[in-house]
Amino acid sequence: MNLRMITLAGAVVLAFALPLAVASAGPAGQAGREKARAKSPAKAARGGSRELLRPAGDAEGAEDATGLDTVVGDAPADPGRGSVRCGPELASPEGLKAQTCVLEQARSSWARTYYRNATGGPLTGVLTLMAPDGRTLQTDCPMAASDDPKMCETPHEPTVRGHGSYAAVAEIASTEGNLLLRSGSNSPSPTAG
């Protein structure tokens, strides 16, 4: 009788655990990544929505919705796969949150900033990608008032190899020109004080 109960309990646990294990495994291999990437919400137009702002501590070693390896801070990029280097998520007292990243995939590099503008008014942002050879690429980012997460990114450009690495900074200001937040891909984490 005990053996029957143990077997029955094991079958019930397996019936619940197996579908969860299969669902969390996701697609496997390069073909699976390509399939997942095609269905990904990250394929939205520049300035489009993003599910969540990714806190810097949660991104360590994770893979984001674009199939790129996410790394907080400086880490060498694997030339076979893409990489994402993000600074911490920063917030202003006015209700603005932002996180800025440098992305590299194949032979392209670009900057992206994730933001939430809960200030109640439109803001203007400038996103700058700085290459190791000293060149910069700037993109204007109009930011409508919305508590929904959004993103803005620079155009992709051919990756330049050299001393140092790419960096990005987003400067977000009110329509009057007052700087509200500066977020960088290599910004130090805010300290508790």
MARPAKOL-399689 format. One line per 8 residues: number of its first residue (from 1); their letters; for each residue z, x, y of N, C-alpha, C. Coordinates in steps of 0.2 Angstrom, whole numbers, plus 5000, padded with zeros to 4 digits. Each point is the difference from the previous one (the first is absolute). Last residue first. Layout:
NUM> A> Z/X/Y/Z/X/Y/Z/X/Y  ...
! end
This chain:
193> GATPSPSN> 5002/5117/5281/5004/5002/5005/5004/4996/5003  4980/5008/4980/5005/4995/5002/5005/5003/5005  4974/5006/4998/5006/5002/4997/5005/4995/5002  4972/5000/4994/5005/4999/5005/5007/5001/4997  4979/5014/4991/5004/4993/4999/5005/4999/5006  4978/5015/5005/5006/5001/4996/5003/4993/4999  4974/5004/5002/5006/4999/5004/5006/5000/4996  4975/5002/4996/5005/5005/4998/5006/5000/5004
185> SGSRLLLN> 4982/4985/5003/5000/5000/4992/5005/5006/4998  5005/4985/5023/4995/5005/4997/5001/5001/4992  5005/4983/5024/5001/5001/4993/4995/5005/4997  5011/4988/5024/4996/5005/4998/5002/5002/4992  5004/4979/5020/5002/5003/4994/4994/5005/4999  5002/4988/5020/5006/4997/4996/5001/5004/4994  4989/5004/5026/5000/5002/4993/5006/4997/4997  4986/4990/5021/5006/5003/4998/5000/5001/4993
177> GETSAIEA> 4982/4989/5013/5000/5007/4999/5006/5004/4998  4994/4975/5003/5001/5004/5007/5000/5007/4999  4998/4986/4981/4994/4999/5004/5000/5003/5007  5015/5011/4981/4999/4993/5003/4994/5000/5004  5002/5018/4980/5002/4999/5006/4999/4992/5002  4999/5021/4979/5000/4993/5002/5003/4998/5006  4989/5022/4984/5004/4998/5006/4999/4993/5002  4997/5017/4977/4999/4994/5003/5004/4999/5006
169> VAAYSGHG> 4991/5022/4984/5005/4997/5004/4997/4993/5003  4995/5021/4979/4998/4994/5004/5006/4998/5004  4989/5023/4985/5006/4996/5003/4997/4994/5004  4991/5021/4980/4999/4994/5005/5007/4997/5002  5001/5026/4993/4998/4993/4997/4998/4995/5005  5001/5029/4997/5003/4994/5002/4998/4994/4996  4983/5020/5001/5008/5001/5001/5003/4994/5003  4978/4995/4988/5002/5005/5004/5007/5001/5000
161> RVTPEHPT> 4978/4982/4994/5005/5004/4997/5002/5006/5004  4990/4974/5004/4999/5007/5002/5006/5004/4997  4986/4975/4995/5006/5004/5000/4999/5007/5002  4986/4978/5008/5000/5005/4995/5006/5004/5001  5002/4975/5008/4997/5006/5002/5000/5005/4995  5005/4972/5006/5000/5006/4996/4996/5005/5002  5011/4983/5018/4995/5000/4995/5001/5006/4995  5022/4989/5009/4994/5003/5003/4994/5000/4995
153> ECMKPDDS> 5020/4981/5001/4998/5006/4997/4994/5003/5004  5021/4979/4998/4994/5003/5004/4999/5007/4997  5015/4976/4993/4998/5007/5000/4994/5001/5004  5022/4980/4995/4993/5002/5001/4999/5007/4999  5020/4979/4995/4998/5007/5000/4992/5000/5001  5014/4980/5011/4997/5002/4994/4998/5007/5000  5010/4987/5018/5005/5004/4996/4997/5002/4993  4988/4998/5025/5000/4996/4994/5006/5004/4996
145> AAMPCDTQ> 4983/5003/5024/5007/4998/4998/5000/4996/4993  4981/5018/5005/5002/4993/5002/5007/4999/4998  4986/5023/5005/5005/4997/4995/5002/4993/5003  4979/5021/5001/5003/4994/5003/5005/4996/4995  4990/5026/5001/5003/4995/4996/5003/4994/5004  4982/5024/5001/5004/4995/5004/5002/4994/4995  4994/5027/4994/4998/4993/4999/5005/4995/5004  4992/5029/4997/5004/4994/5003/4997/4993/4999
137> LTRGDPAM> 5000/5028/4991/4996/4994/5000/5005/4994/5002  4998/5030/5002/5004/4993/4999/4995/4995/5000  5001/5029/4995/4997/4994/5002/5004/4994/4999  5007/5022/4993/5001/4999/5007/4996/4993/5003  5001/5010/4977/4996/5005/5004/5001/4998/5007  5011/4987/4982/5003/5007/5001/4996/5005/5004  5000/4973/5006/4998/5004/4994/5003/5007/5001  5007/4975/5008/5000/5007/5003/4998/5004/4994
129> LTLVGTLP> 4999/4973/5009/5000/5004/4994/4999/5007/5002  5010/4976/5012/4996/5006/5001/5001/5004/4993  5003/4974/5013/5001/5004/4994/4996/5006/5000  5010/4981/5018/4995/5005/4999/5002/5004/4994  5005/4974/5012/5002/5006/4996/4994/5004/5000  5012/4977/5013/4994/5004/4999/5002/5006/4996  5009/4973/5002/5001/5007/5001/4994/5004/4999  5010/4972/5005/4995/5005/4997/5002/5007/5002
121> GGTANRYY> 5020/4982/4997/4994/5001/5004/4995/5005/4997  5021/4993/4990/4998/4994/5004/4994/5001/5004  5011/5016/4984/5003/5000/5007/4998/4994/5003  4996/5009/4977/5004/4994/5001/5003/4999/5007  4981/5014/4984/5001/4999/5007/5004/4993/5001  4995/5020/4980/5002/4993/5001/5002/4999/5007  4985/5019/4984/5004/4998/5005/5002/4993/5000  4987/5025/4989/5002/4993/4998/5005/4998/5005
113> TRAWSSRA> 4980/5019/5000/5007/4998/5002/5001/4993/4998  4982/5022/4994/5002/4993/5000/5007/4999/5002  4978/5020/4998/5007/4998/5002/5000/4993/5000  4983/5019/4986/5001/4995/5006/5007/4998/5001  4980/5016/4984/5007/4999/5003/5000/4995/5006  4983/5009/4977/5001/4997/5006/5008/5000/5002  4987/5007/4979/4999/5005/5006/5001/4997/5007  5012/4989/4979/4993/5004/4999/5000/5005/5005
105> QELVCTQA> 5019/4988/5008/4997/4998/4994/4993/5003/4999  5024/4998/5017/4994/5004/4997/4998/4998/4994  5017/4992/5022/4997/4999/4994/4994/5005/4999  5024/4996/5016/4994/5003/4999/4997/4999/4993  5018/4985/5017/4998/5004/4994/4994/5004/5001  5022/4984/5012/4993/5003/5001/4999/5005/4994  5015/4977/5009/5000/5006/4996/4993/5002/5000  5017/4981/5015/4994/5004/4998/5001/5005/4995
97> KLGEPSAL> 5011/4977/5015/5001/5004/4995/4993/5004/4998  5013/4984/5021/4994/5003/4998/5002/5005/4994  5015/4987/5016/4997/4996/4994/4994/5003/4997  5015/5008/5019/4996/4995/5002/4997/4995/4994  5012/5022/4998/5005/4994/5001/4996/4994/5002  4988/5017/4984/5002/5000/5007/5005/4994/5001  4993/5016/4977/5000/4993/5003/5003/5001/5007  4988/5014/4977/5004/5000/5006/5000/4993/5003
89> EPGCRVSG> 4994/5014/4975/4999/4994/5004/5005/5000/5006  4992/5024/4990/5004/4994/4998/4998/4994/5004  4981/5016/4993/5006/5002/5003/5005/4994/4999  4979/5008/4983/5003/4995/5006/5006/5003/5003  4977/5006/4983/5006/5003/5003/5002/4996/5006  4983/4998/4977/5002/4997/5006/5006/5003/5002  4977/5005/4983/5007/5000/5002/5001/4997/5006  4980/5002/4978/5002/4999/5007/5008/5001/5001
81> RGPDAPAD> 4986/5012/4980/5002/4994/5002/5002/5000/5007  4992/5019/4990/4996/4995/4996/5002/4993/5002  5010/5020/5010/4993/4999/5002/4996/4995/4996  5026/5001/5007/4997/5002/4994/4992/4998/5002  5019/5008/5018/4996/4994/4997/4997/5003/4994  5024/5008/5010/4993/5002/4999/4996/4994/4997  5021/4995/5017/4999/5002/4993/4993/5002/4999  5019/4991/5020/4995/5005/4998/5000/5001/4993
73> GVVTDLGT> 5010/4977/5009/5000/5007/5002/4994/5004/4998  5003/4979/4986/5004/5001/5007/5001/5007/5001  4981/4987/4984/5005/5005/5001/5003/5000/5007  4983/4986/4981/5003/5000/5006/5006/5005/5000  4974/4995/4988/5007/5002/4999/5004/5001/5006  4979/4983/4996/5002/5006/5002/5007/5002/4998  4988/4979/4998/5000/5004/4994/5001/5007/5002  5002/4980/5014/4993/5003/5000/4999/5005/4994
65> ADEAGEAD> 5021/4989/5004/4995/4995/4998/4993/5003/5000  5020/5017/4997/4999/4995/5004/4994/4995/4998  5018/5017/4986/4993/4999/5002/4999/4994/5004  5022/5018/4998/4997/4994/4998/4993/5000/5001  5016/5018/5006/4997/5000/4993/4997/4994/4998  5015/4996/5020/5000/5007/4997/4997/4999/4993  5005/4982/5017/4993/5003/4998/5000/5006/4996  5020/4988/5009/4997/4997/4995/4993/5002/4998
57> GAPRLLER> 5013/5008/5019/5003/5002/4994/4997/4997/4994  4991/4995/5022/4999/5007/4997/5003/5002/4994  4993/4974/5005/5005/5005/5003/4999/5007/4997  4982/4981/5004/5003/5004/4995/5005/5004/5002  4990/4976/5008/5000/5007/5002/5004/5003/4995  4986/4979/4992/5006/5003/5003/4999/5006/5003  4981/4987/4994/5005/4996/4997/5007/5002/5003  4978/5002/5014/5002/5004/4995/5006/4996/4997
49> SGGRAAKA> 4977/4995/5017/5007/4999/4998/5001/5005/4994  4981/5006/5019/5002/4994/4996/5007/5000/4997  4987/5017/5013/5004/4996/5004/5002/4994/4996  4979/5010/4990/5005/5004/5004/5004/4995/5005  4991/4988/4979/4997/5004/5005/5005/5004/5004  5005/4995/4974/4999/4996/5006/4997/5005/5006  5007/5006/4977/4993/5001/5002/4999/4995/5006  5021/5001/4989/4999/5006/5004/4993/5001/5002
41> PSKARAKE> 5008/4984/4984/5000/4998/5007/4999/5005/5005  4990/5001/4974/5005/5002/5004/5000/4996/5007  4985/5001/4980/5003/4994/5001/5006/5001/5005  4986/5018/4993/4996/4995/5003/5003/4993/5001  5013/5018/4991/4998/5002/5007/4995/4994/5003  5006/5000/4977/5006/4998/5004/4998/5001/5007  4984/5008/4985/5001/4992/5000/5005/4998/5004  4998/5023/4998/4994/4997/5004/5001/4993/5000
33> RGAQGAPG> 5016/5011/4987/5001/5001/5007/4994/4997/5004  4998/5000/4977/5005/4995/5002/5001/5000/5007  4986/5016/4990/4997/4994/5001/5004/4994/5002  5009/5022/4996/4996/5000/5006/4996/4993/5001  5023/4999/4985/4994/5005/5001/4996/4999/5006  5014/4979/4991/5001/5007/4999/4994/5004/5001  5013/4976/5010/4994/5003/4997/5002/5007/4999  5022/4986/4999/4994/5000/5004/4994/5003/4997
25> ASAVALPL> 5025/4996/4995/4996/5006/4998/4994/5001/5005  5016/4981/5000/5001/5006/5004/4996/5006/4999  4997/4980/4986/4998/4999/5007/5002/5005/5005  5006/5002/4977/4992/5000/5001/4999/4999/5007  5022/4998/4994/4998/5007/4999/4992/5001/5002  5010/4978/4999/5002/5004/5006/4998/5007/5000  4996/4986/4981/4996/4998/5006/5002/5004/5006  5014/5004/4981/4993/5002/4999/4995/4998/5006
17> AFALVVAG> 5024/4993/4999/4999/5007/5002/4992/5002/4999  5009/4979/4992/5000/5000/5008/4998/5007/5002  5000/4996/4977/4995/4995/5003/5001/5000/5008  5015/5013/4987/4993/5003/5000/4995/4995/5003  5022/4993/4997/5000/5005/5005/4993/5003/5001  5003/4984/4983/5001/4997/5007/4999/5006/5005  5001/5007/4978/4994/4996/5001/5000/4997/5007  5020/5010/4992/4995/5005/5002/4993/4997/5001
9> ALTIMRLN> 5017/4985/4993/5002/5003/5007/4995/5005/5002  4999/4992/4978/4998/4995/5005/5001/5002/5007  5007/5014/4983/4993/5000/5000/4997/4995/5005  5023/5001/4996/4998/5006/5003/4993/5000/5001  5009/4982/4988/5002/5000/5008/4998/5006/5003  4998/5000/4977/4995/4995/5003/5001/4999/5007  5015/5014/4988/4993/5003/5000/4995/4995/5003  5022/4993/4995/5000/5004/5006/4993/5003/5001
1> M> 5003/4987/4981/5000/4996/5006/5000/5004/5006
! end
